Every structure is written in structure tokens, then in C-alpha cells.
Amino acid sequence: MKRYLLTILLLASVLVPTVGKAQQFTGISGLVHVPSAEMHQEGDARFGTHFMDKSMLPDTGFLYRGDKYNTYGYYLGLTPFSWLEISYVCTKRMDMVDGKPEYNRKDRNASFKIRPIKEGKYWPAVAVGCNDAGSSVAARITGSNTSVQLYFQNYYIAATKHFEFSGNELGVDLAYRHYYRGYNAKWNGLVGGVTFRPAFFPQGRAMLEYTGNEFVVGVDALLFKHLFVQASLMDFQHLSLGFGFQMNLLGNNHK
């Protein structure tokens, strides 16, 4: 599996003209599983899909005959302002159809992130956010949380600071996260990670993060200005892959 990550990184080093920075399975910027205070460029719109190993999923809701399974999701994300990101995500769920397992159900949710403090020379960027926020809205409408699943719902506050040395960039991310459902409690508390963009390849990004329960290593890049790819190993062994299309609706150039 490490060979997959190396292949993608080498391909990116030849083809990438700009940068990527998405926590792709949520449609919001971040690392892989850990949120950050980074934001996409104002005006960015993106849609894509992410193939998730079962280790990235909640311990309930994604079970077939008592066992967790791998699945995939797709998302639509938008950064209408430099301080706000929103997204809508559908994650496929398996069910029995005519005696055969099929991905015929979806878990739908919306996410948002607000960054009140932009990164400065001496201080980090700070952002607050919520994943699976749409389920909270549904719960308020119905008056009962039992009618909505809230599989992915979590709230967080994150801080991100970047340091440059010899043309390299090191990013440090620290967040406090709380999941609404108890079956996701293993990912609660302090989480964080580091990102690295080497001077010889500033368009690429390598990541190492701690989710509160396991370590994740990953790489991502934006190919041909629009095609975003991400590969990661949960707990250094469980492979997940994502692909997406990104464009700026305001015609802004990426920094």
C-alpha cells in the first residue's frame, strides 16, 4: 500500500501546478481525518468522491451482517467567503436487496467551517466548525434525535500555523473535537497533525496526523489545476483514496 502513496506523489511532482488542502471525505479543507484552520481560496467550488476504508467509519450504521464494510461517498463544497466553507456529503450504506448486498442507501449531511482569526506572522489561524450539521437541523424540525442518525456529527475548534525554512513549509495543526454520538468517542479530545511542503515540490503535501485513536499518513495534490487527489493510510495500513474536481468561480488565482 505504501507503493500507492509513492506512485501518486511521484505523479504529482510532474503534473501539479498548484496546491491542494482538503479533508476530502467531508468536502471541507483540513488534513485527512483531522480538521484544521486552513481554508480554500475564496470562490473555490469542488465536487468529488472518496473511497473510505471501514476504519474511517463510525462503529455503527455501516454494518452488514454484523461487520463493518468499506464504502464511498461524494460531496459538493463551496467557499463563498475567505472565512466560510460549506459542503454537502452523501455516504453510501449497504443493505440487502433481493437477497444480495447493495449500496442502495445514503447518509446525507452538511458541514461548515468559520475562520474568525486569519493566520498572522506571530499567531495561528483559528477556526470553528461542525460536520454533519444538517442532521442537527433535521433533528430540530422533527423534534427528536432518534429520527436522524448523526453518524458523523462532530464539533471542533482548530488552530493552524505555518513555518518556512529554506523554502520548505511546515504546517502544525491542533484541534479539540467532540463527536455527538458515543460510538465515535474514540476520536474525541485533542487531535492534530503536521503537513510538509518541500522546497523542490511546493505544490505537493505530505501529512501525518493523530486522530485521537490512531495515526494517519497521507499525500494529496491538485493536478492540471482542477483534479484533486488524496491517498491515505489509516493506522499506517488501511488505504483510502479520493478524487475531486475543483475550480474558482471568481477567477481567483491560487496562492
Sequence and secondary structure as in RCSB ss.txt:
>XXXX:A:sequence
MKRYLLTILLLASVLVPTVGKAQQFTGISGLVHVPSAEMHQEGDARFGTHFMDKSMLPDTGFLYRGDKYNTYGYY
LGLTPFSWLEISYVCTKRMDMVDGKPEYNRKDRNASFKIRPIKEGKYWPAVAVGCNDAGSSVAARITGSNTSVQL
YFQNYYIAATKHFEFSGNELGVDLAYRHYYRGYNAKWNGLVGGVTFRPAFFPQGRAMLEYTGNEFVVGVDALLFK
HLFVQASLMDFQHLSLGFGFQMNLLGNNHK
>XXXX:A:secstr
 HHHHHHHHHHHHHH  B   EEGGGTEEBSSSSB S    TTEEEEEEEEE GGGS SSSSEETTEE  EEEEE
EEEEEETTEEEEEEEEEEEEEETTEEEEEEEEEEEEEEEEEE   SSS EEEEEEESHHHHHHHHHHT GGGS  
TT EEEEEEEEEEEETTEEEEEEEEEEEESSGGGGGG EEEEEEEEE TT TT EEEEEE SS EEEEEEEEETT
TEEEEEEEETTTEEEEEEEEEEETT     
